[in-house]
Amino acid sequence: SARATTRPIRSRGGEALDLLQAMHTGHRGTLGTIHANGTADALRRLETLVMLAESGLPVTAVREQIFTALDAVVHVERGPSMGKRQVAEVAMLDPNDSVNYRVVVASGRPVTDR
C-alpha cells in the first residue's frame, strides 16, 4: 500500500541524508520540504545539506541518490494578493543526465545546467 511521509529539511545535514535514505526504502509517496529560491536552488541546497552530514559519500554518489529518489520538484511562493501560497514552478530531473541532474521545467524549457 502507498503511504505518504512528509519531512522538513532544515539546516542540519543529517535531516537531508535521512530523507534521501527514506526515499530509497521502496515506499512510494515520500515528500520533503526545503527552503530555496526555485527548483534548481532546491536541488543544490539538498545536495549541500546531504554533504554536510559528513557521510563520506562522494558528490557523484549524492547526485545519483538525489536523481533516483526524486521525480519532481515543486517551487511554491507567496502570491502578491494576501500572501497566499501558489505554485511558481514545477520541474523534473532530466533522465538523460543522472550525474548533473539537469532541471527541466514541466513544459520542457531548460531552467539550468549544473
ROZAVO-37557 format. One line per 3 residues: number of its first residue (from 1); for each residue z, y, x of N, C-alpha, C, O. Coordinates in Angstrom, 2 decimals. Each point is the difference from the previous one (the first is absolute). Layout:
BEGIN
NUM	Z,Y,X,Z,Y,X,Z,Y,X,Z,Y,X ~ ...
% end
This chain:
BEGIN
1	0.00,-1.18,0.84,0.00,1.18,-0.84,0.00,1.24,0.88,0.51,-0.02,1.12 ~ -1.08,1.08,-1.63,-0.08,1.25,0.75,1.29,0.78,-0.17,0.62,-0.02,-1.07 ~ -0.23,0.70,2.13,1.16,0.87,-0.10,-0.28,1.26,0.78,-0.73,-0.01,0.99
4	1.31,1.09,-1.43,-0.18,1.28,0.68,1.27,0.32,0.77,1.10,-0.09,-0.54 ~ -1.27,0.47,1.79,1.11,0.41,0.83,-0.29,1.41,0.46,-1.08,0.26,0.55 ~ 2.01,0.65,-0.76,-0.19,1.38,0.43,1.01,0.32,1.08,1.20,-0.24,-0.17
7	-1.67,0.79,1.27,0.88,0.38,1.09,-0.41,1.36,0.54,-1.16,0.19,0.36 ~ 2.10,0.75,-0.28,-0.32,1.28,0.65,0.05,-0.18,1.51,0.84,-0.72,0.53 ~ -1.74,1.39,0.16,-0.01,-0.03,1.45,0.45,1.38,0.46,-0.66,1.00,-0.28
10	1.77,-0.95,0.98,0.55,1.28,0.44,-0.25,0.17,1.48,-1.01,-0.46,0.52 ~ 1.92,1.11,0.15,-0.23,0.36,1.39,0.34,-1.10,1.00,-0.32,0.13,1.18 ~ 0.95,-1.20,-1.62,0.37,-1.06,0.93,-1.12,-1.04,0.06,-0.51,-0.43,-1.03
13	0.14,0.03,2.22,-1.09,-0.93,0.18,0.24,-1.37,-0.59,-0.94,-0.68,-0.40 ~ 2.20,0.25,0.34,0.32,-1.32,-0.52,-0.43,-0.20,-1.43,-0.42,-1.09,-0.38 ~ 0.51,2.14,-0.44,-0.41,-0.10,-1.40,-1.50,-0.26,-0.10,-0.45,-0.78,-0.84
16	-0.32,1.45,1.68,-1.45,-0.18,-0.01,-0.37,-1.42,0.41,-0.86,-0.63,-0.61 ~ 1.51,0.13,1.64,-0.27,-1.36,0.44,0.43,-1.01,-1.06,-0.71,-0.98,-0.23 ~ 1.86,1.20,-0.41,0.46,-0.89,-1.07,-1.00,-0.04,-1.14,-0.30,-1.07,-0.53
19	-0.22,2.23,0.14,-0.98,0.05,-1.09,-1.27,-0.76,0.39,-0.53,-0.78,-0.79 ~ 0.07,1.01,2.00,-1.22,-0.67,0.46,0.20,-1.52,0.01,-0.89,-0.74,-0.39 ~ 2.05,0.30,0.83,0.30,-1.43,0.01,0.07,-0.54,-1.44,-0.49,-1.10,-0.26
22	1.08,1.85,-0.65,0.09,-0.43,-1.40,-1.39,-0.13,-0.62,-0.22,-0.87,-0.85 ~ -0.71,1.72,1.26,-1.36,-0.05,-0.53,-0.74,-1.25,0.48,-1.03,-0.36,-0.58 ~ 1.52,-0.28,1.61,-0.65,-1.18,0.55,0.67,-1.30,-0.41,-0.24,-1.04,0.62
25	1.07,1.06,-1.65,0.70,-1.21,-0.42,-0.76,-0.79,-1.04,0.44,-1.07,-0.41 ~ -1.58,1.57,-0.04,-0.79,-0.71,-0.99,0.27,0.45,-1.43,-0.67,-0.46,-0.92 ~ 1.65,1.35,0.74,0.27,0.53,-1.33,-0.92,1.19,-0.27,-0.15,0.89,0.84
28	-0.46,-0.89,-2.00,-0.89,1.10,-0.36,0.81,1.09,-0.69,1.03,-0.28,-0.61 ~ -1.49,1.51,0.71,0.61,1.09,-0.74,1.01,0.82,0.76,0.86,0.64,-0.62 ~ -0.91,-0.63,1.94,0.92,0.82,0.77,-0.49,1.43,0.03,-1.20,0.26,0.16
31	2.12,0.67,-0.32,-0.32,1.42,-0.02,0.98,0.73,0.89,1.21,-0.24,-0.08 ~ -1.70,1.13,0.91,0.86,0.80,0.85,-0.35,1.46,-0.15,-1.13,0.34,-0.35 ~ 2.09,0.52,0.62,-0.25,1.44,-0.05,0.29,0.59,1.38,0.90,-0.46,0.71
34	-1.68,1.47,-0.35,0.16,0.66,1.30,-0.43,1.45,-0.17,-0.94,0.29,-0.74 ~ 1.62,0.61,1.42,-0.36,1.42,-0.06,-1.10,0.27,1.02,0.15,-0.30,1.18 ~ -1.26,0.87,-1.65,-1.13,0.32,0.88,-0.87,1.05,-0.71,0.15,0.25,-1.19
37	-1.06,0.34,1.95,-0.88,1.04,-0.53,-1.30,-0.54,-0.55,-0.86,0.79,-0.41 ~ 0.68,-2.08,0.38,-1.22,-0.60,-0.51,-0.02,-1.47,0.34,0.93,-0.51,0.63 ~ -1.99,-0.17,-1.03,-0.07,-1.45,0.21,-0.11,-0.36,1.48,0.67,-0.93,0.46
40	-1.49,1.66,0.28,-0.14,-0.30,1.44,1.31,0.27,0.72,0.39,-0.77,0.88 ~ 0.29,1.86,-1.23,1.29,0.31,0.62,1.04,-1.07,-0.34,0.84,-0.32,0.83 ~ -0.89,-0.22,-2.04,0.95,-1.04,-0.40,-0.16,-1.23,0.89,0.99,-0.60,0.40
43	-2.22,0.22,-0.10,-0.24,-1.15,0.87,0.50,0.25,1.42,0.62,-0.87,0.61 ~ -0.90,2.07,-0.09,0.47,0.33,1.35,1.53,0.04,0.04,0.60,-0.45,0.97 ~ 0.02,0.98,-2.02,1.46,0.07,-0.05,0.60,-1.40,-0.09,0.99,-0.30,0.66
46	-1.58,-0.56,-1.49,0.49,-1.37,-0.11,-0.08,-0.70,1.36,0.95,-0.66,0.42 ~ -2.07,0.82,0.26,-0.16,-0.60,1.33,1.07,0.52,0.95,0.62,-0.78,0.73 ~ -0.40,2.08,-0.72,1.00,0.60,0.88,1.39,-0.51,-0.30,0.76,-0.32,0.91
49	-0.42,0.22,-2.20,1.33,-0.47,-0.37,0.21,-1.47,0.37,1.10,-0.38,0.42 ~ -2.13,-0.43,-0.56,0.11,-1.40,0.42,0.22,-0.08,1.51,0.80,-0.80,0.48 ~ -1.51,1.63,0.26,0.16,0.01,1.45,1.40,0.46,0.39,0.53,-0.46,1.02
52	0.09,1.35,-1.79,1.36,0.46,0.27,1.04,-1.11,-0.17,1.12,0.12,0.50 ~ -1.49,-1.18,-1.20,0.93,-1.11,-0.21,0.21,-0.79,1.29,0.86,-0.88,0.06 ~ -1.63,1.18,0.97,0.12,-0.64,1.31,-0.05,-1.53,-0.10,0.81,-0.70,0.60
55	-1.77,0.21,-1.37,-0.15,-1.44,-0.17,-0.71,-0.64,1.18,0.01,-1.23,0.14 ~ -0.62,2.05,0.69,-0.74,-0.54,1.13,-1.44,-0.34,-0.34,-0.75,-0.46,0.86 ~ 0.36,0.67,-2.12,-1.38,-0.27,-0.40,-0.93,1.04,0.61,0.31,1.19,-0.02
58	-1.46,-1.61,0.57,-0.97,0.98,0.48,-0.64,0.73,-1.18,-0.04,-0.53,-1.12 ~ -0.45,1.72,1.37,-0.56,0.83,-1.08,-1.15,-0.71,-0.72,-0.17,0.18,-1.20 ~ -0.62,-0.97,1.92,-1.09,-0.72,-0.67,0.53,-1.02,-1.00,-0.60,-0.19,-1.06
61	1.71,-0.45,1.37,0.61,-0.95,-0.93,0.57,0.72,-1.22,-0.10,-0.50,-1.12 ~ 0.71,1.67,1.34,0.53,0.78,-1.11,-1.15,0.41,-0.93,0.12,-0.11,-1.22 ~ -1.22,0.59,1.79,-1.15,0.41,-0.81,-0.56,-1.18,-0.79,-0.36,0.15,-1.17
64	0.28,-1.30,1.80,-0.50,-1.20,-0.68,0.92,-0.37,-1.16,-0.48,-0.38,-1.07 ~ 1.79,0.48,1.27,0.94,-0.31,-1.08,-0.14,0.98,-1.15,0.02,-0.40,-1.17 ~ -0.18,1.68,1.49,-0.19,1.01,-1.05,-1.29,-0.28,-0.76,-0.02,0.06,-1.23
67	-1.04,-0.38,1.96,-1.31,-0.27,-0.63,0.08,-1.17,-0.97,-0.55,0.06,-1.10 ~ 1.23,-1.13,1.51,0.05,-1.18,-0.86,1.01,0.15,-1.14,-0.08,-0.72,-1.00 ~ 1.04,1.63,1.14,1.03,0.17,-1.03,-0.43,0.94,-1.12,0.40,-0.20,-1.15
70	-1.20,1.21,1.46,-0.32,1.04,-0.98,-1.37,-0.19,-0.63,-0.97,-0.36,0.67 ~ 0.91,0.61,-1.97,-1.28,0.04,-0.70,-0.45,1.43,-0.22,-1.18,0.33,0.16 ~ 2.13,0.53,-0.52,-0.32,1.38,-0.32,1.15,0.91,0.39,1.15,-0.43,0.09
73	-1.48,1.69,0.13,0.99,1.04,0.27,-0.27,1.10,-1.02,-1.13,0.48,-0.13 ~ 2.17,-0.08,-0.58,-0.12,1.04,-1.03,0.85,1.18,0.42,1.19,-0.14,0.25 ~ -1.82,1.32,-0.19,0.73,1.23,0.34,0.26,0.76,-1.29,-0.93,0.34,-0.74
76	2.21,-0.07,0.49,0.42,0.74,-1.19,0.60,1.31,0.45,0.78,0.03,0.95 ~ -1.14,1.06,-1.64,0.59,1.30,0.34,0.33,0.76,-1.27,-0.46,-0.34,-1.09 ~ 1.26,1.35,1.25,0.38,0.82,-1.16,-1.16,0.90,-0.37,-0.61,0.65,0.85
79	0.30,-0.63,-2.14,-1.07,0.85,-0.49,0.45,1.43,-0.15,1.19,0.29,0.06 ~ -2.14,0.64,-0.25,0.34,1.42,-0.08,0.76,0.37,-1.28,0.74,0.99,-0.01 ~ -0.91,-1.76,-1.04,0.66,0.35,-1.26,1.29,-0.79,-0.17,-0.04,-1.23,-0.12
82	1.14,1.89,0.10,1.32,-0.56,-0.28,0.42,-1.07,1.01,0.95,-0.74,-0.25 ~ -1.64,0.65,1.37,0.43,-0.91,1.05,-0.12,-1.48,-0.30,0.63,-0.81,0.67 ~ -1.42,0.45,-1.67,-0.17,-1.42,-0.31,-0.80,-0.68,1.09,-0.94,0.57,0.57
85	1.32,-1.80,-0.28,-0.71,-0.77,1.03,-1.32,-0.52,-0.56,-0.10,-0.38,-1.16 ~ -0.90,0.38,2.04,-1.31,-0.51,-0.39,-0.64,-0.69,1.19,0.30,0.31,1.15 ~ -1.19,-1.25,-1.44,-0.71,-0.71,1.07,-1.01,0.96,0.62,-0.86,0.54,-0.69
88	0.98,-0.35,1.99,-0.90,0.90,0.72,-1.09,-0.76,0.73,-1.10,0.52,0.19 ~ 1.40,-1.77,0.22,-0.96,-0.76,0.79,0.34,-1.49,-0.08,1.16,-0.39,0.05 ~ -2.19,-0.41,-0.17,0.16,-1.45,0.06,-0.93,-0.49,1.10,-1.19,0.33,0.01
91	1.73,-1.11,0.90,-0.80,-0.49,1.13,0.22,-1.49,0.18,1.03,-0.55,-0.38 ~ -2.02,-0.08,0.99,0.07,-1.42,0.33,-0.23,-0.13,1.50,-0.52,0.91,0.64 ~ 0.92,-2.06,-0.09,-0.29,-0.25,1.40,-1.38,-0.63,0.10,-0.35,-0.88,-0.79
94	-0.42,1.32,1.75,-1.35,-0.51,0.20,0.09,-1.43,0.54,0.49,-0.21,1.10 ~ -0.96,-0.79,-1.87,0.13,-1.39,0.44,-0.81,-0.32,1.26,0.18,-1.07,0.59 ~ -1.07,1.96,-0.19,-0.80,-0.23,1.19,0.67,0.51,1.27,-0.55,-0.17,1.09
97	1.72,0.78,-1.21,0.66,0.57,1.17,1.50,-0.23,-0.08,0.76,0.90,-0.36 ~ -0.33,-2.11,0.69,1.41,-0.36,-0.14,0.87,0.54,1.11,1.22,0.09,-0.17 ~ -1.79,0.27,1.30,0.81,0.50,1.10,0.29,1.49,-0.17,1.12,0.45,0.25
100	-2.11,0.30,-0.66,0.16,1.45,-0.13,0.35,0.44,-1.42,0.29,1.18,-0.22 ~ -0.30,-2.09,-0.71,0.16,0.24,-1.43,-0.52,1.34,-0.45,0.75,0.91,-0.35 ~ -2.06,-0.82,0.36,-0.67,1.20,-0.49,0.31,0.16,-1.48,-0.11,-0.95,-0.78
103	0.49,2.15,0.39,0.35,0.29,-1.38,-1.25,0.46,-0.74,-0.70,0.90,0.47 ~ 0.44,-1.50,-1.61,-1.14,0.36,-0.82,0.50,0.33,-1.40,0.70,-0.80,-0.62 ~ -1.04,1.99,0.13,0.38,0.38,-1.35,-0.70,-0.93,-0.97,-1.09,-0.48,0.29
106	1.70,0.23,-1.44,-0.54,-0.94,-0.97,-1.45,0.27,-0.33,-0.73,-0.94,-0.34 ~ 0.27,2.18,0.43,-1.38,0.32,-0.29,-0.93,-0.45,1.13,-1.22,-0.02,-0.19 ~ 1.77,-0.34,1.34,-0.80,-0.43,1.13,-0.15,1.05,1.08,-0.60,-0.26,1.04
109	1.13,1.46,-1.27,-0.10,1.09,0.98,1.04,-0.20,1.09,1.18,-0.10,-0.32 ~ -1.59,0.04,1.60,1.00,-0.16,1.07,0.96,1.18,0.06,-0.42,1.15,-0.12 ~ 1.70,-1.45,0.30,1.00,1.05,0.14,0.28,0.26,1.46,0.04,1.15,0.43
112	0.15,-2.21,0.35,0.32,0.16,1.41,-0.27,-1.29,0.74,-0.03,-1.07,-0.59 ~ -0.17,1.19,1.86,-0.05,-1.16,0.89,1.19,0.11,0.91,0.34,1.10,0.46 ~ 0.30,-2.20,-0.19,1.19,0.00,0.84,-0.38,-0.44,1.39,0.86,-0.07,0.88
% end
